[in-house]
Each structure stands twice: as C-alpha cells, then as structure tokens.
C-alpha cells in the first residue's frame, strides 16, 4: 500500500469515471474543516452550510456527467452528537446528487468489512482512511490489490443494501 497526500486524494475525488463509494464506520470524526462548524452547532449557533459549496459543486458535476457518488454511514444508535450534526448538514449534499444512506451498526454485524473507512473508485482503487482515536485523520493509503477491491466492493454493496436513504432515515 502506498500513502497519498491530500492533493492526490482530491485528484482522485475529481477524476473517477463511473462510481465513487465511501463507507464511514466511526461514530465521530475530527476533521480540521468540520470541527469549527460542529462546535458552532453544539453552541446552538446557525450555519448557512456555505462551507459545503465546493463539495456540492463537485458532486453536481459528477452526477451531471453520469457518475455515481455514494456514501453509507454505519452508525451506533442512538446517534452520537457528531452523527446527529452530520445528519443535519447532509441535505445540501443529497440535493447535489450524493446518495447518502444510514444503517445501524447492529444491522450489519454479520457483514465483513475492512477495519478502516474507505473510498472505492471505479471498482479499481481503494483509499483507506486512517484515524487517531480522537477522530483526526492520520493517513490515507491506496490499494489496487484485487482482494482489497473485492472486500471493499462487496462490503459496501452489502451494507448499502441494508441502509436507509438519507431522506427517510430518522436520526435518533
């Protein structure tokens, strides 16, 4: 596996040709971008969500070109504060065309999936996302190993089959 930097990751997010899938399995994250907005939400302050505009534009461009952008969040219920916030801000991404779904962790107990969150691009390249216990990202590694590709593809598809689309999922 090779480690990639954020610039290379951003390039991959922009250049896939058919489908990008993203499996999220943590109850909380601590990205530098999100933390200030999460803190404002926790303080009850309003957020116009304009900080999501760049990602939403990217999603719209992919969808307009016929490419699928899919995400499934495996969550503990009741939801953590982070996931309640995440549910609350997902609307613009869904409106842009990202297929975001939610599934309770207990519903996927018998599905084997990698120990790390991942993106799978065009069923040919996996990017594993590594995090510290605090939720801060620490590294991104890539794999084109057919076994890794198949594990991620089959895991995502199996989890997605059990997941509820964002508009119907009731955050609890």
Long-range contacts (C-beta under 8 A, 24 or more apart in sequence): 1-128, 1-141, 1-142, 1-143, 2-141, 2-142, 3-139, 3-140, 3-141, 3-142, 4-127, 4-140, 4-141, 4-142, 5-140, 6-140, 9-127, 9-140, 12-119, 12-121, 12-125, 12-127, 13-58, 13-119, 14-58, 16-62, 16-67, 16-121, 16-122, 17-67, 17-122, 18-67, 18-68, 18-122, 18-123, 19-67, 19-68, 19-69, 19-70, 19-120, 19-121, 19-122, 19-123, 20-62, 20-67, 20-68, 20-69, 20-70, 20-119, 20-120, 20-121, 20-122, 21-68, 21-70, 21-71, 21-72, 21-119, 21-120, 21-152, 21-153, 21-156, 21-160, 22-70, 22-71, 22-72, 22-117, 22-118, 22-119, 23-71, 23-72, 23-74, 23-113, 23-114, 23-117, 23-118, 23-152, 23-155, 23-156, 23-159, 24-71, 24-72, 24-73, 24-74, 24-117, 25-74, 25-113, 25-116, 25-117, 26-117, 26-131, 26-135, 27-75, 27-76, 27-79, 27-80, 27-82, 27-83, 28-80, 28-81, 28-82, 28-83, 28-135, 29-82, 29-131, 29-135, 29-137, 30-131, 30-132, 30-134, 30-135, 30-136, 31-135, 31-136, 31-137, 32-136, 37-89, 38-82, 38-85, 41-85, 41-88, 42-81, 42-85, 47-89, 49-89, 49-91, 49-92, 52-89, 52-92, 52-93, 55-93, 55-96, 56-92, 56-93, 56-95, 56-96, 57-96, 59-93, 59-96, 59-97, 59-98, 60-96, 60-97, 62-97, 63-96, 63-97, 68-99, 69-97, 69-98, 69-99, 70-98, 70-99, 70-100, 70-101, 70-156, 70-160, 71-98, 71-99, 71-100, 71-101, 72-100, 72-101, 72-102, 72-103, 72-156, 72-159, 72-160, 72-163, 73-100, 73-101, 73-102, 73-103, 73-163, 74-103, 74-104, 74-105, 74-108, 74-159, 75-102, 75-103, 75-104, 75-105, 76-104, 76-105, 77-104, 77-105, 77-106, 77-172, 78-172, 79-171, 79-172, 82-135, 83-171, 84-171, 87-166, 87-169, 87-171, 88-171, 90-166, 91-166, 94-166, 94-167, 99-165, 100-165, 100-166, 101-160, 101-163, 101-164, 101-165, 101-166, 101-169, 102-163, 102-164, 102-166, 102-169, 102-171, 103-159, 103-162, 103-163, 103-164, 107-162, 108-158, 108-159, 108-162, 111-155, 111-158, 111-159, 111-162, 112-151, 112-155, 113-151, 113-152, 113-155, 113-156, 113-159, 114-148, 114-151, 114-152, 114-155, 118-152, 120-149, 120-152, 120-153, 120-156, 123-149, 123-153, 124-149, 125-149, 126-152
